[in-house]
Structures are given as C-alpha cells and as structure tokens.
Amino acid sequence: MGKLNSILADECGQGMVEYGLIVGLIAAVVAIILMTMSSRLTGVYSNLNNQIP
C-alpha cells in the first residue's frame, strides 16, 4: 500500500501535462481564428494574384 501511495503522490509529469494542455489550447485558438478569417484571406490572396501580371 505504501508503494501505491508513493506512485499516486508523484507529481513529476504534472508540469509536462500542463504545458501540453496550454500548447493544445493555443493550437485550438489559432485554428479557430484561421477558420473564421479564411474567407478574408482568400479574398486578399485573390486580389494579389489578379494584380500580379
């Protein structure tokens, strides 16, 4: 029982999990921003393409 308690009390990987969650949240926010801005970006690139001879 003592070994099980020491395994459950070990918090070595906790920091990495938190960093992983933060990176995942940032990636999700960037993906949402890109999805909402996709029509505007398409228009900008279409205009640039039409102006270049």
C-alpha angles and dihedrals in degrees: 000000000000092000091051091051091050091051092049092046093051110108101178095119096042095092093051091050090052092050089048091052092049092050090048091051092049091049091051092050092049091049092051092048092050092049092051093045096044096099092050092047091049090054093049093050092045091053091048091048092051093049095051110085 
